[in-house]
Amino acid sequence: MSDIADRVKKIVVEHLGVDAEKVTDNANFIDDLGADSLDTVELVMAFEEEFNVEIPDDAAETIVTVGDAIKFLEKNAA
Amino acid sequence: MFDLTGRKALVTGATGGIGGAIARALHAKGATVAISGTRRSALDELASSLGDRVHVVEANLSDKDSVEALVPAAESAMEGLDILVNNAGITKDNLFMRMKDEEWDSVIAVNLTASFRLSRAAVKTMMRRRYGRIVNIGSVVGSTGNPGQGNYAASKAGLIGMTKALAAEVASRNITVNCVAPGFIQSPMTDALNDKQKDAILGTIPMARLGQGDEIASAVVYLSSGEAGYVTGHTLHINGGMAMF
């Protein structure tokens, strides 16, 4: 597992207060991890901070699973 | 009660009568305050009379870039932001049929759109901290209307709706959003009225006097405090009984 994936999963576990084993690549933030719409905004903000990258709204809308976030950040994080 | 020690507050329109009273009251309760306004000399005067725990952050709320820069500037000056008081407001009164687009647009821009942008920025940092207090200063005319103030009344009514929508969105993050709606408050503007105009106004107020800036400020202190943690989406009318809801 990449370093980015580790950091993403750590953020998700901390923010949503879910068990680490539930945070798989396929886990959907809302359907599987119990996030509400405000949580997803906060997660995007947390990713932006952690990876020092800007995630525009249209990109944020495509990030619905943990794997989506990892993929986006692997491509865009400095 | 209502201790604000360690809290960091941004007050817009702090050079006005009500805004100055709000900044003083929050400061007196221990908060660090960032005061913003358009008149630098008045801001400096207020800052020097308050002493410590004050930061002057200039802003022109009719300018988008200036508005966008305000919350980050206040946040970095105070190293945080817990309380936002959207107090700044302007009037450009005119009869509805004569009202120019420019009069409408500028009042909506400063009173409503700037409050939206500042709240949007403030909520971001408040969500991270899981704490925040936003107090929007409305007006009795936002609920009653007033001839000659179609733009102003619309902007203040808009604030009430915005307050409720935002309050519902961020309540789970321990952020409250409320509105304080003053009636007629003694200020340079009301001092300029002649006796006949004053009598006409006082005739509509059961308390038979104008309000004082301090009477608005103390409500803002309450809504900014930890004690008001279960109050959100509310509009607190302070008008000597001239309109009861």
Chai-1 contact restraints between the chains, C-beta under 6 A:
chainA,res_idxA,chainB,res_idxB,connection_type,confidence,min_distance_angstrom,max_distance_angstrom,comment,restraint_id
A,E42,B,M127,contact,1.0,0.0,6.0,A-B,restraint_1
